[in-house]
Amino acid sequence: MAQRSFLFTPVFARRVPDPNFNKSNGMNRHIFFVPVRSVPKDLPLDPNARIPNTNKRVYRDIAESLLSTDGMFHLKHKGITVVADDVKQEDKDENKFEVSIGDNQGILDGGHTYEIITSDNEPSDLPEDQYVKFEILTHVPPKWIPDIAGGLNTSVQVQPMSLDNLAGAFDWIKKTLKRESYYRTIAWRENEDGEFDARDIVGLMTCFNIDLFPNTVAHQQPVIAYEKKSHALKLFEEQPETYEKVRPILKDILVLHDTIRFESRQYWNDSGGKYGLCSFVEQRERVEFAFPFINKTSKFRLVNGALYPILGAFRWMVEEDRKTEKFRWKGGFKEVLKRWKGSADELLRMTAQANTELGRNPNAIGKSRGHWANLHARVAMRDLMEKA
């Protein structure tokens, strides 16, 4: 394990053995009250569930409190919790402590407070009589960290997605997509930059999960992929084994997502329509929409309420490989793209009709179970006719 050492100079320090796990694990809690001027820089945020976003009002209030001269910063804020490998006192006559932090250790809670203290301020800019409380936990088993983080991060609730990422639930997805050019467009925890986030990826996989939404049951459609991504994420958490069956076709799903969204304009206009006038189409004049999974851009794209039911209709093209017990495309991905090309005009017209019937509300068509079922049935019919 690679370790880094940081020097803490608290004005007050205490070591408290853990009441349950000190004897079995050697776990201790070190409490430091550190002058904000001497807080060490560059403490890692690896175990923190989310990347700090200090733009929210609550964090602006913390900044104001820090820069005041009332000396009450350590009383008004719960402080910073750090997971570390070890804490050693350098000099027993002075409060100087060496804190050793290894891989996947660092700030567990209080990352926003830490950023506010260290990011935009020089030590001399900070009040001399303000302090921040550090609680440094040593010898914490790595597998306990996600649960501890979830319990501590309650003042501004951490998204389940961020905790799932901390627990490694997305690791196999990351490994699958790591080498793709679009990998950096996906955020895996809250406040991380990205055109898409882990919930979007899970939602897209849900659209093609034939274990949860069999092709043989018409009334079971993966509407939650669009309507309630939090529910789709919950399914992913509860049944990870069925989502891993999607792995062989995951990259293709992302390509199909962008292909449908990008090519819809061509098919609609070729049939005599005016794509830009559709209420289920978004348009930009200056910065074009990105389609990172196919490396294209355009001024137009389908809104998600129209896109997801069309995308989900191609679940019909998924089957289980009996040898691998994973999912695969019927006839391969080229056959899926061929089926899209042959049914695009019809699927878009059905989308336009549903949009009209539902008051020109794309959000409503994204939630319409009947519309999802109709598009799925149409792709199935097309596929069966082609094979007859």
N, C-alpha and C positions, 0 to 999 in steps of 0.2 A: 504494500500500500504506500503510495507517495504521500508524504506528509509535509505540511508547511507549518512554521511556527510563528506565532504572533505575540507581541509583548503587550500585556495589560497592566496598567498602573492605577488600580482602584484606590480610593481613599478609605474604603471599608471593604473587607473580604471575609467571607465565612464559607466553610465546607460543611455540607449537611449530607450525611449518609442516607441513601434511599431506604425507607423503612421495610420494603419488601425484597429488594434486589441487590442490596449492598453485599450481603454474604455470598449469594450465588453468582453474581455478575461483577461485583466490585463497583456497582453504580453509585456515583456521587453527584450531588448538585452543588456547584460552586456559585455563590452569590457575590457579585461585584457591583459596587457603585462607582462608576467611572466618570471622571470629568469629560464633558462632551468634547472638550478641546483635545483630549488624548485618546479618543476612540481610534483603534487601529484601522487603517485603510485596507481595502481589498479582501475583506473576509468573504469567503465563498458563500454562494446562495444555493448550492446544489440540493440540499434537502428541503428547501422552501418550496411549497406547493405551487406558488405563482411568482411571476416576475413582478417586482414592485411597479405600481402605477401611481405616482404621487400627484396626479392631476385632480383627483376627487376632492370634494370640499373637506371631508374629514381630515385629509392629510395636509391640506393647506392650513387647517386649524392647528395641526401638530407643529407645523413650521413656525407659525406665529407664536405658539407657546415656547418653542425652543429659543427663539430670539428675544423673548422678553427677559426682564431682569428680576423676576419675582422669586427665582430659585426653586420653583415648584415643579420643574419638568419631570423629575423622577417620581413625583407623587401623582401627577395627572395622567401618566402613561405607563402601561404595564411593562414596558421595556423590551428587551431583545433576548430570545432564547437561542442558544447555540449547542449543537451536538459536536463533541470533540473526543479525541482519543485519550488525551491526558492533559492534566494541569499540574505544573510544578512551580513552586515558589523559588525564584532565583536567589533572593536574599531575605533571610528570615527577619532581618532588622528593617527591611523596607518592603512595601507592598508592590513588588514587581513579580509578575507571574508569566511564565511561558506556557502558552496554550497551543498544543499540537493538534492540528486538524488534518484528517486524512481524506481520501477519496469519498465522495458522497456524504461528507460531513460539512458543517458550517451552520449558517443561520437557518433555524427551523421555523421561527416565528419572530415577527418584528422587522421584517425586511424593509418595509416602508419607512419605519422610524430610522433604521440604519441609513437608508438612502438619503433621507432628509438631512441627517447629521453630516454625512460625509461627501455627498455628491457635489453640491454647489457652494460649499463653504470652506474657506481656509480656517484653520484652527483659531487664528487671531481674530476672526470675524465673529466667533461664538462667545457668548457670555462666559465669564470666568467661573461663575458660581452656579452653573447648571450641570446636572449630573443625569446619567442614564443607568438604569439597572440592567445588568447582564446576568442571566442564569445559564450556566454552562453545565450541560449534562455530559458525563463521561461514562464510557463503557456501555452504551446503549446498543442492544442487538439491532443490526440494520433492518431486519424485517419488522421491527416495532415502529420505525420512524414514520411511515404513512399514517398510522393510527394516532400517534402523538401529534403529528402536524394537523390532522383533521380536528382533534380536540382543542388544540391551542388557537387555531385560526377561526375564531368565532365572532370577533368584533365586526369584521366585514367578511361574511361567510365565503369560504373557498368553494369554488365550483367543483362538483363531482369529477368533471373532466380532469381538473388539475390533480386531484388526489389519485385518480386512476393512473395518470401519467407517473406520479411519484411512486406508485406501487408497481410500476412496470407493466401494466396491463396492455399498453400500446407497443411494447417492445417488438413484437413479431411484425406488426404493421410497419413500424419504422424500418426494420431490417429489410422488409420486402420492397420498400419504396426508396431506401437510402440513396441509391445510385441514380435515381431519376432527377432530371433537371428541375422538376417542379417541387422537389422535396422541401425546399426552403419556403414555399408558399403555404405550407401547412403549419399551423400553430398547435402545439400539444398541451399547452397550459394557458390559463387566462393571462391577459396582458402581453402575450407574445405576439409579435407581428405575423400576419399571414392572411392571404386571401381566403383560405379555408381553415377550419380547425378540426380537431379530432372528432368532434360530434358530427361534422359533415361527412367525414370518411365513414364513421360507423353508420350514419343514416343511409349512405349510398350502398353499403354492404347489406343493410337491412332490406333494401329494395329487391335484392337477389337471393335472399335466404329462403330456400325452398323447404328447409326443415320447419321454420317458423310460419311460413306462408306458402303452403303447398300449391302447386299449379292445378291440382285436382279439386280444390275447394274455392269456388268462385267468390264466396262472401268474405273470405279471409284475404285482405289486401294490405300491403305494408304502408298504410296511410301515415302511421306514426313517423315514418322516415321524414316526412315533410311537416306534419302537424305538431308532433311533440318529440323533438329530438332527445329530450331528457328521458323519455320512455324508451326510446331505442337504445340509448346509452345504458339504461338499467338492464335491458335484455342482454346487452353485451357483457355487463358485469356478472349477471346471473348465469349466463349460458355461453361462456367463452369458447367452449369446444365446438359449438355449431358455427360460430363466426369464423373460427380458424379454417373451417371447410371452404370458406369463400376465398382463401388466400390465393389459389392458383389463377383465379380470374379477376383479382382485385385491380391490377393495372389496367386490364381491358375495360373494367367498369368505369374507371376514371376517363379513359379515352372515349368511351361511348357517351358519357355525360357531356363532355365538351363537344363531341361530334354532333349530337342532336341539337345542342344549344346553338352551335355555330351554323350548321347547315340548314336549319329551319327556315332562315330567311330566303335562301335560294329556292327551296321547294315551294314555299308559299308564293313567292313572286313569279315563279315559272308557271304556276297554275292560274295566274291572272290576278292575284291579290296584291295588296300594298302593305308590306310587312310592318313598316313604320307606323301605320295607323291602328294597328291592333293594340287593344288595351292590355294584352298579356305579353307585351314586348317592351323592354326598356331601351332607351336611346340616349346616347351621349354625343355631344358635338365636338368637344375638345379632346379629352383623354379617353381613348378607346377602351372597351372592356377587354380584359385579358382572358384567354382560354389556355391556361398553362399546361393542361394535360395533352394538348395537341399543338402547342406553341404557335398560336394564332391570336390575332386581335380583330375587333370589329366594333363599329359604332352601335350595333344592335345585339340583343340577346333575349332569349325567352326568360321570363321571370320564373322563379322556382315553383310557383303554384301551377304553372303550365308544364314545366319541364319534368317534375318528379313523376306524375302519372304516366307520361309517355315513357320515361326511362324505366319505370317499374313494370310496364307492359312486357318488356323484353326478359322478364323473369321466366317467361314461357320457354326461352331458349336455354335454360339452365337444367342440368340433370346431375345426378350423383354418379361418380365413377365407382363402380363396385369394387375395383381392385384397391384404389387408394382411399376410398370413402371420403373423397373430397369432391367439390363441385367442379363441373366443367361445362363448356358450351356444347350444345348439340350441333355437331358438324364443324366445330371450331369457330373462332371469333370472326373469321371472314364471312361465315354464313350469317352471323348476327348483323354485321354491317350491311350485307346484302338484303337482309330482311328489313332493316331500317330504310334502306333506299327504296325498296319496293312498297313500303307502307307509309312513308313519311307524309305524303299528301293527304291520305285518308285520316291519319292520326291527328294531323294539324287541323283538318276540317272538323273533326269530332271535338277537338279542343275548343275551337271557335264557337261551335254550336252550344257546348256546355257553358262556355263563358257568357254567351248571350242569355241563356236560360237562367243563369244564376246572377243576373244583374250586372254583367260585365265586371265581375269581381274575381280576379285571378286567385286570390287567397281562398275563395269559396270552392273553386274547381280543384285546388290542391287538397282540400279536405273532403271532397265528394267521393264517398266509397263507391257509389254507382258509376261515376266517371272512371275511376281506376279499374273497376271490373270490366267496363265496356271496352276500354283500350286493351286490356290484357286479353280479352276474348277475341278481339279483332286481330291481334298479332298471332294468336293461336290458330285462328281460322286461316289466315294467310299462309302460315307455315304448313298446315295440314293440306291445304289446296296445292301448294307447290310440290309436296311430296306424293300427292295422289297419282 
